[in-house]
Amino acid sequence: MTDNVSGHIHSIDTGGMVDGPGVRYVVFFQGCNMRCVFCHNPDTWEPGQRESNTMTVQEIVADIKKYQSYMRFTGGGITITGGEPFLQPQFLVALLRACKDAGIHTVLDTAGHASLSTAEAAFAHTDLLLLSIKAAQPQKHKEICGVSGEKTRDLLALAHKKNIPTWVRYVLVPGLTDSPEELRALADYLAPFDNVQKIEVLPFHKMGEHKWESLATPYTLAKTPPPTPQQVQVAKEILGPKAV
Protein backbone atom coordinates (compact mmCIF):
# COMPACT_ATOMS: atom_id res chain seq x y z
CA MET A 1 0.00 0.00 0.00
CA THR A 2 1.57 3.27 -1.11
CA ASP A 3 -0.43 5.14 1.56
CA ASN A 4 1.74 3.47 4.18
CA VAL A 5 5.04 4.51 2.58
CA SER A 6 6.85 6.76 5.05
CA GLY A 7 9.57 9.34 4.71
CA HIS A 8 11.67 11.78 6.69
CA ILE A 9 10.20 15.28 6.85
CA HIS A 10 12.09 18.37 7.97
CA SER A 11 9.04 20.64 8.29
CA ILE A 12 5.71 21.65 6.76
CA ASP A 13 4.39 25.11 5.83
CA THR A 14 0.62 25.14 5.40
CA GLY A 15 0.48 28.63 3.89
CA GLY A 16 3.33 28.85 1.39
CA MET A 17 3.07 31.72 -1.12
CA VAL A 18 6.37 31.59 -3.04
CA ASP A 19 6.79 27.96 -4.10
CA GLY A 20 4.36 27.73 -6.99
CA PRO A 21 0.95 29.22 -7.77
CA GLY A 22 -1.63 30.04 -5.11
CA VAL A 23 -1.56 29.08 -1.46
CA ARG A 24 0.52 25.95 -1.05
CA TYR A 25 1.05 23.17 1.44
CA VAL A 26 4.84 22.95 1.36
CA VAL A 27 6.53 19.73 2.50
CA PHE A 28 10.26 20.01 3.16
CA PHE A 29 11.96 16.63 2.75
CA GLN A 30 14.98 15.93 4.94
CA GLY A 31 18.31 15.16 3.26
CA CYS A 32 20.28 16.72 0.42
CA ASN A 33 23.20 15.55 -1.72
CA MET A 34 24.38 19.05 -2.61
CA ARG A 35 26.28 21.51 -0.43
CA CYS A 36 25.44 24.83 -2.06
CA VAL A 37 27.44 27.70 -0.62
CA PHE A 38 24.36 29.96 -0.58
CA CYS A 39 21.96 27.39 0.93
CA HIS A 40 19.57 28.93 3.46
CA ASN A 41 18.40 25.53 4.76
CA PRO A 42 21.61 23.64 5.65
CA ASP A 43 19.66 22.00 8.47
CA THR A 44 17.93 19.89 5.78
CA TRP A 45 21.20 18.35 4.53
CA GLU A 46 21.59 15.29 6.74
CA PRO A 47 19.06 12.44 6.37
CA GLY A 48 16.52 12.47 9.20
CA GLN A 49 16.47 9.59 11.62
CA ARG A 50 14.28 10.82 14.47
CA GLU A 51 10.86 9.18 14.78
CA SER A 52 9.19 12.58 15.18
CA ASN A 53 10.30 13.49 11.63
CA THR A 54 8.72 10.41 10.05
CA MET A 55 5.33 10.66 8.32
CA THR A 56 3.38 8.40 6.02
CA VAL A 57 1.81 9.42 2.72
CA GLN A 58 -1.61 8.82 4.26
CA GLU A 59 -0.89 11.17 7.17
CA ILE A 60 0.28 13.98 4.89
CA VAL A 61 -2.63 13.71 2.46
CA ALA A 62 -5.11 13.66 5.36
CA ASP A 63 -3.56 16.85 6.71
CA ILE A 64 -3.51 18.55 3.31
CA LYS A 65 -7.25 18.00 2.89
CA LYS A 66 -7.88 20.33 5.84
CA TYR A 67 -6.63 23.19 3.64
CA GLN A 68 -8.03 22.05 0.30
CA SER A 69 -10.71 24.76 0.08
CA TYR A 70 -8.10 27.52 0.40
CA MET A 71 -5.88 25.85 -2.16
CA ARG A 72 -8.68 25.46 -4.68
CA PHE A 73 -9.80 29.07 -4.25
CA THR A 74 -6.28 30.38 -4.98
CA GLY A 75 -5.21 27.77 -7.51
CA GLY A 76 -2.74 26.28 -5.03
CA GLY A 77 -1.83 22.75 -3.97
CA ILE A 78 1.13 20.84 -2.59
CA THR A 79 4.79 21.69 -3.17
CA ILE A 80 7.38 19.04 -2.36
CA THR A 81 10.79 20.54 -1.71
CA GLY A 82 13.76 20.01 0.60
CA GLY A 83 16.51 19.26 1.02
CA GLU A 84 16.33 17.21 -2.16
CA PRO A 85 13.08 15.27 -2.66
CA PHE A 86 14.68 12.75 -5.01
CA LEU A 87 16.79 11.33 -2.16
CA GLN A 88 13.58 9.62 -0.96
CA PRO A 89 12.36 8.31 -4.33
CA GLN A 90 9.73 5.80 -3.21
CA PHE A 91 8.20 8.25 -0.76
CA LEU A 92 8.29 11.08 -3.31
CA VAL A 93 6.52 9.16 -6.07
CA ALA A 94 3.94 7.71 -3.67
CA LEU A 95 3.12 11.14 -2.25
CA LEU A 96 2.81 12.74 -5.68
CA ARG A 97 0.56 9.93 -6.88
CA ALA A 98 -1.66 10.11 -3.80
CA CYS A 99 -2.05 13.88 -4.14
CA LYS A 100 -2.96 13.64 -7.82
CA ASP A 101 -5.50 10.92 -7.01
CA ALA A 102 -7.01 13.31 -4.42
CA GLY A 103 -7.30 16.10 -6.99
CA ILE A 104 -4.49 18.20 -5.49
CA HIS A 105 -2.27 20.28 -7.77
CA THR A 106 1.33 19.07 -7.45
CA VAL A 107 4.59 21.01 -7.65
CA LEU A 108 8.00 19.34 -7.42
CA ASP A 109 10.85 21.66 -6.36
CA THR A 110 14.26 20.10 -7.00
CA ALA A 111 17.86 20.77 -7.99
CA GLY A 112 17.55 17.88 -10.42
CA HIS A 113 20.26 15.61 -9.03
CA ALA A 114 18.24 12.46 -9.65
CA SER A 115 18.09 9.26 -11.65
CA LEU A 116 16.06 9.58 -14.82
CA SER A 117 13.99 6.49 -14.03
CA THR A 118 12.84 8.03 -10.74
CA ALA A 119 12.26 11.39 -12.42
CA GLU A 120 10.08 9.76 -15.07
CA ALA A 121 7.99 8.05 -12.38
CA ALA A 122 7.64 11.34 -10.48
CA PHE A 123 6.77 13.36 -13.59
CA ALA A 124 3.77 11.11 -14.23
CA HIS A 125 2.13 12.83 -11.25
CA THR A 126 3.73 16.31 -11.45
CA ASP A 127 1.77 19.36 -12.62
CA LEU A 128 4.64 21.84 -12.36
CA LEU A 129 8.40 21.48 -11.98
CA LEU A 130 10.43 24.08 -10.11
CA LEU A 131 14.02 23.42 -11.18
CA SER A 132 16.85 25.11 -9.32
CA ILE A 133 19.81 25.66 -11.65
CA LYS A 134 22.87 26.71 -9.68
CA ALA A 135 24.98 27.73 -12.67
CA ALA A 136 25.06 27.23 -16.43
CA GLN A 137 28.79 26.60 -16.72
CA PRO A 138 29.90 23.16 -15.37
CA GLN A 139 32.92 24.36 -13.40
CA LYS A 140 30.90 27.13 -11.77
CA HIS A 141 28.18 24.63 -10.86
CA LYS A 142 30.70 22.35 -9.16
CA GLU A 143 32.25 25.32 -7.36
CA ILE A 144 28.87 26.32 -5.95
CA CYS A 145 27.43 22.99 -4.84
CA GLY A 146 30.16 20.34 -5.06
CA VAL A 147 28.69 18.33 -7.95
CA SER A 148 28.46 18.80 -11.69
CA GLY A 149 25.23 20.00 -13.28
CA GLU A 150 24.98 17.08 -15.70
CA LYS A 151 22.07 15.38 -13.91
CA THR A 152 20.20 18.67 -13.67
CA ARG A 153 20.56 19.11 -17.42
CA ASP A 154 19.39 15.56 -18.07
CA LEU A 155 16.35 16.10 -15.87
CA LEU A 156 15.39 19.29 -17.72
CA ALA A 157 15.74 17.44 -21.03
CA LEU A 158 13.37 14.75 -19.72
CA ALA A 159 10.89 17.38 -18.50
CA HIS A 160 11.00 18.92 -21.98
CA LYS A 161 10.38 15.53 -23.59
CA LYS A 162 7.44 14.91 -21.24
CA ASN A 163 6.19 18.49 -21.74
CA ILE A 164 6.22 19.21 -17.99
CA PRO A 165 5.63 22.94 -17.34
CA THR A 166 8.78 24.23 -15.68
CA TRP A 167 9.85 27.30 -13.74
CA VAL A 168 13.61 27.64 -13.52
CA ARG A 169 14.95 29.16 -10.30
CA TYR A 170 18.30 30.93 -10.25
CA VAL A 171 19.91 32.46 -7.16
CA LEU A 172 21.67 35.72 -7.98
CA VAL A 173 24.77 36.08 -5.82
CA PRO A 174 27.01 39.14 -6.32
CA GLY A 175 30.49 38.07 -7.34
CA LEU A 176 29.47 34.45 -7.82
CA THR A 177 26.52 33.96 -10.18
CA ASP A 178 25.92 37.46 -11.53
CA SER A 179 28.58 37.80 -14.22
CA PRO A 180 27.28 38.69 -17.70
CA GLU A 181 29.11 35.64 -19.08
CA GLU A 182 27.34 33.25 -16.70
CA LEU A 183 23.95 34.86 -17.25
CA ARG A 184 24.31 34.78 -21.04
CA ALA A 185 25.36 31.12 -20.85
CA LEU A 186 22.22 30.36 -18.87
CA ALA A 187 20.01 32.29 -21.29
CA ASP A 188 21.51 30.48 -24.28
CA TYR A 189 21.15 27.09 -22.61
CA LEU A 190 17.49 27.61 -21.70
CA ALA A 191 16.42 29.15 -25.02
CA PRO A 192 15.42 25.86 -26.76
CA PHE A 193 13.23 24.65 -23.87
CA ASP A 194 9.69 25.77 -24.67
CA ASN A 195 8.37 24.02 -21.56
CA VAL A 196 10.22 26.60 -19.43
CA GLN A 197 7.50 29.12 -18.66
CA LYS A 198 9.58 31.52 -16.62
CA ILE A 199 12.95 32.05 -14.98
CA GLU A 200 12.71 33.18 -11.37
CA VAL A 201 15.66 35.36 -10.37
CA LEU A 202 16.01 34.89 -6.61
CA PRO A 203 18.13 37.56 -4.90
CA PHE A 204 20.70 36.08 -2.55
CA HIS A 205 20.00 36.64 1.14
CA LYS A 206 21.62 35.59 4.41
CA MET A 207 18.55 34.76 6.47
CA GLY A 208 19.90 31.24 6.94
CA GLU A 209 23.37 32.30 8.07
CA HIS A 210 22.59 31.52 11.71
CA LYS A 211 21.85 27.92 10.72
CA TRP A 212 25.38 27.52 9.38
CA GLU A 213 26.69 28.87 12.67
CA SER A 214 24.55 26.46 14.70
CA LEU A 215 25.94 23.57 12.64
CA ALA A 216 29.51 24.81 13.18
CA THR A 217 29.96 24.95 9.40
CA PRO A 218 32.01 27.72 7.77
CA TYR A 219 29.86 30.18 5.83
CA THR A 220 31.95 31.54 2.98
CA LEU A 221 29.43 34.22 1.93
CA ALA A 222 29.32 36.04 5.27
CA LYS A 223 30.67 39.22 3.68
CA THR A 224 28.66 38.98 0.47
CA PRO A 225 25.85 41.55 0.24
CA PRO A 226 22.46 40.89 -1.36
CA PRO A 227 22.21 42.10 -4.96
CA THR A 228 20.91 45.61 -5.50
CA PRO A 229 17.64 46.14 -7.40
CA GLN A 230 19.76 47.38 -10.29
CA GLN A 231 21.81 44.17 -10.34
CA VAL A 232 18.64 42.09 -10.31
CA GLN A 233 17.21 44.11 -13.19
CA VAL A 234 20.37 43.71 -15.27
CA ALA A 235 20.25 39.95 -14.70
CA LYS A 236 16.62 39.80 -15.84
CA GLU A 237 17.42 41.78 -18.97
CA ILE A 238 20.22 39.38 -19.90
CA LEU A 239 18.11 36.32 -19.19
CA GLY A 240 15.34 37.59 -21.43
CA PRO A 241 11.56 38.01 -21.41
CA LYS A 242 10.86 34.88 -19.32
CA ALA A 243 12.86 36.25 -16.38
CA VAL A 244 10.86 37.54 -13.41
C-alpha angles and dihedrals in degrees: 000000000000090000088070095052108117134201143180114267125194096192146320130232112198095190107043115163104174106049102076135324123328127350109334139199100224119202115195111205117212119239134046134196095204128076102203113188091222096046113140093192105053087146087074094060103088118067111257119245104167116109091227089064094054120100134167126230089246092055093050095047091048090053093046091056089065088068099036095109092057091046094050092048092054099034091250135136139152126331118195112203139142150113089337115319093203091068086076099045101165092047092045096052093043092051093047091049093048092050093049090049088053092052095251120146109242130214123183115202112194145146087227099241093142144114113266093231091058091043091053091051091048094046090058087072101030122107096181134015121211104197119192110209110191096191139343097223114073097225092048090049091053091046091054103044109010098248135076121259095235095108091047090054092048091051092051090050089053091048088052091050090049091043093235110171106243137195113196116214121205125182112218110214118178110240093009114054103006103080115124089234093056093044093049090049089053093047092050092047094050097043097091095050106094091177089068102097098181145352113230112210105207114197112228115251136177101221089122096050092104089059091060089051092050089052091049089237121143112250108210095189097059091118096040113108124216113263117268120244087253092055091049091050093050090051091051091050092053093046091053139226096326092061117105 
